[in-house]
Every structure is written in C-alpha cells, then in structure tokens.
Amino acid sequence: METIRGRVWKFGDDVNTDVIAPGKYLKLPNDEMAKHVFEGIDPELPEKIKPGDIVVGGANFGSGSSRESAPAAIKYAGVSAVVAVFFARIFFRNAINLGLPVLECPESDKIQQGDELEIDLVNGTIRNLTRGEVYQASRLPEHIQELIKVGGLVPHLEQELEDR
C-alpha cells in the first residue's frame, strides 16, 4: 500500500479523541466502535464513511485523551489515511502503531470536503485529483512506512518473531 486514493471527509482544527470515538462506546470491540466514529461531530457521519475514504483535518488533530480507540475507530471504519496540518503526538503514535497512515501537511487547508486525493506514502506527496493541485506532506521515515505496510506494530513484531 504505497499509494492511497480516496474521497475526503474534511474537519477543522482541534478535533479531539472524544468526538472521534465517544467515551460511551469505549468498551465495544474495534469493529463496533467504528460504527460510531466521528459521531460526536455528526451522528450520521459513521454511515456515510466508506472504505478507502480519507480524513483531512486542521491543526492539533487527535488532541485530548491518549486513548488508542480513536485511531482504531478510524481505521476499522475503513478510512485509508488521515492528513492534517499537525497531529497531537500521542494520537500520531497510536495511529502508526495500528498501521493507520497519518501525514502532516501544512497545505491541508486547501483540500475540501468531497475532493478525491491520491497519496504517495513513500514520497509524502498528495495529489488533489479534483483541483489539480499537489501538496507536500512530511515524508514518513522508512521504518514507520514499514510498520504501516505490515499493518502496525503488533504485526511487525509478530513477523520479526516468526523470522527468528
């Protein structure tokens, strides 16, 4: 999965973990939690998100509690990547650990709801196919790209143990 293509769901600044994965659903398994992703922003949104879609946010995406359930809900909802101006550090690391691609892009404010994007994870380039624009995101280091490629930290460690 070096190239991702999908439709955009656009959010603003300071989208926190409580609106991504509302606390009342925390005890649900990840696949059930995904049915409530972003319900704190729009109760109908979980039904609208389709596999392969891309979430685009502003500054400080994923702020709030350190719960891993927020990036898990996004991933299990079928979202293929999250792009934001910058992420709360714990959310960023939790997403990487789960194998959810997260890219920081200062120009993400140019991307609009419903745009179609093509993301090159290796080079960190984001092509907005709707607007004919290209944005540069921070390129993820190779070891992080490898974690994403295999599905996250646990599958990576399992693979390493298996190879021994």
Helices and strands as residue ranges (DSSP letters): E 3-10, H 17-20, G 23-25, H 30-33, G 34-36, H 45-48, E 54-57, H 69-76, E 81-84, H 89-98, E 102-104, G 108-110, E 116-120, E 125-128, E 133-136, H 142-150, H 153-163
